[in-house]
Amino acid sequence: MRSGPVIIGYDGSPASECALQEAGPVLAPDRALVVVVFEASLPFDLVAVPSILPAPIDIRTALDLEEKLSDAARRLAEHGAALARKAGFEAEGLAVADDVTTAATLVRLAEERDATVVVLGAHGHKPMAQALMGSTTQDVIRRAPCPVLVRGPGEKD
């Protein structure tokens, strides 16, 4: 039996908010870790490939952008944790800078924290887009070490 928290993948979208809110009555008052994954290396990738930008950026600008991304991710994670607390969880937010996919990060955290379940909101991309881009939800379902609760897209998502 797993003893860790509920891992909630949160990106601020209506689908992730709905998943979080609807998981509350089913899983609360369990502990929850509301996870926002962001790509911290993105500003440095822009420095390395200046041809895609109208003007080159320097390393100081990249560092400033990285800090802003990190701050925004922390605020989003705390917002998600506040929503989770309203839904009945004992929740904390966690912003994770990672250079792998969001799915890989969520699966890694589920393994490391001995998660009881991973909660995700599905965005409902069209099948062709999923085939071309891949799907975070599908990857987590395939690789998670625990059950995955997915709130599918509704009419308002």
C-alpha positions, 0 to 999 in steps of 0.5 A: 500500500502506497503511503505518499501524497496525491500528486496533482499535475497543475498548469492553471488550465480549466481542465487541471482546475476541474480535475483538482476540484473534482478529486477533492471529494474522492481523495481528500483529506489526503495530503496533496502535492500540486506540481507545476513543471516548467522548462527553466532552460528555455531562455538559454535555448533562445540565447543559443538560437538567436536566428528565431528572435527579432533581436538577440538576447544576452545571458543577463536577459536569459537569467532574468527570464529564467527567474521570472519563469521560476517565480511564475511557476511558484505562484501558479503552484501555490495558487493550485495548492490553495485551490486544493486546500479549498477542495479539502486536501492538505496541500502544498505547491511545488514548482519543478524546473526540469529538462525532461517532459512534464510526464516524466517529471510527474512519474519521477515525483510519483515514484520518489514520493510513493504517491497514492495517485496522480491526478491530471486534467486532460485537455482533449486535443484532437487525435491527430494532434495527439499522434503528432505531439504526444500526450502528457496524460497518456504518458503518465498513464503508461508509466506511473507507478500508481493509479492515475485519475484523469478528468476528461475534457468537458463542454466548457474546457 
